[in-house]
Amino acid sequence: MDKKLKFMFIVQGEGRGHLTQAIALSDILRSDGHEIAAVLVGKSYSRELPVFFQTKINAPVTVYDAPSFIFKKNKKNIDAVKTVLYNANIVKLRKFGDSIELIHRQLIHYKPDVVVNFYEVLPGFLQLIHRHNIPFVNIGHQYMLRHPDFLPGRHDPQSTMLLKLHSELTSIGTAKILALSFYPMKSYPNDRIKVVPPLLRREILEAQPEEGDYILGYMLNQGYENEVYAWHDKHPEVKLHFFWDKKDAPETLEVDENFTLHKINDELFVKYMAGCRGYITTAGFESVCEALYLNKPVMMIPAHIEQEVNANDALSINGGIVGRRFDLSKLLDHINSKRTFDAEAFRTWVLSARERFIEQLVSFVVD
């Protein structure tokens, strides 16, 4: 392919998964000679844009106000009513309007050949206000819900409906939807859906897995902190390394000789992922895929509907176990059990990502 394209990324900044997907895709596109001209990130009120993203994405980054999830008092579950009230007040709506205009101006300024949207909702509203003659391509595991053969499992009907509605809003005016999947499935052209592998960053693909003497954990929401402390008090002999995003915490907090808490650090996280005995997480799609790629036993504690869908999907390929709380005893049992996960098939699927994404993002524009 001789023609080289200019891409712009728009990324949902809620959590870590969409950010690492953007980094992985930027590496794939640059390796084929294409340019990432600019990256826009929709930032929620409660999250800070990680330093690793600004360093690794290697393109101008602009942050704008975007809708936020509001969690219940336990900081584990999303409060749907408060989320709507928070995002629908007049001050926030004006800010979101300003964000839409910022995206509009950036599109005019950079004139990209393709815009890749990592599940951000405001570009959908942009398409209703300003029609740009630029193909938008949406990427996310959530779009599997639109696939007629996908089995999401039985979940709260209201939450499922809201998730589907959010996915529809993010994809208004899109030319193509790339649905990230744990496994191959046939594409569904009637709804512009192409099924593609997970986007894992280079550091994970190059990591050499070993079995160390510790359990790795990732808890983005601080409501799980007390559960982990309580379990550790009963099992102080088990070595734990947990990553969290507590704003006022030090980079490393040594609770005792066998329990250490780390602020989110991408390089350190990859190191501990490669060497852990097993991994416990709130079922974010990306980190579950990273653990499965390295063939680590996984326990998932879904905090909301998106993560429930992720966990159910991972279960369909025997990719771990699911719990309601951070009870690491169940993970230890899983580590010691006979696992039936097909790690080789999963790795083969993941390693086909470069070819598939180049085909889906470049060929359809050039041809």
Secondary structure, 3 states (H helix, E strand, C coil): CCCCCEEEEEEECCCCHHHHHHHHHHHHHHHCCCEEEEEEEEECCCCCCCHHHHHHCCCCEEEEECCCCCECCCCCCECHHHHHHHHHCHHHHHHHHHHHHHHHHHHHHHCCCEEEEECCCHHHHHHHHCCCCCCEEEEEHHHHHHCCCCCCCCCCHHHHHHHHHHHHHHCCCCCEEEEECCCCCCCEHHHCEEEECCCCCHHHHHCCCCCCCEEEEEECCHHHHHHHHHHHHHCCCCEEEEEECCCCCCCEEEEECCEEEEECCHHHHHHHHHHCCEEEECCCHHHHHHHHHCCCCEEECCCCHHHHHHHHHHHCCCCCEECCCCCHHHHHHHHCCCCCCCHHHHHHHHHCHHHHHHHHHHHHHHC
